[in-house]
């Protein structure tokens, strides 16, 4: 049997941290969407909208940072 070692560059700690933050923010976004589906009070609806917007902006910022750093990762469904 012939074994081949795949060559890949080692991730820097900042890359790992950024990927973890992206995944954490993605989960927070999914939770916020889920919460939004169940609220009925107008004040809570407003609150959910603000929260969704904030999380979306954070997610967009993190993805932009990853792109600028040339970081790639595979998104997996949980």
HELIX and SHEET records of a PDB file:
HELIX    1   1 UNK A   13  UNK A   38  1                                  26    
HELIX    2   2 UNK A   42  UNK A   68  1                                  27    
END                                                                             
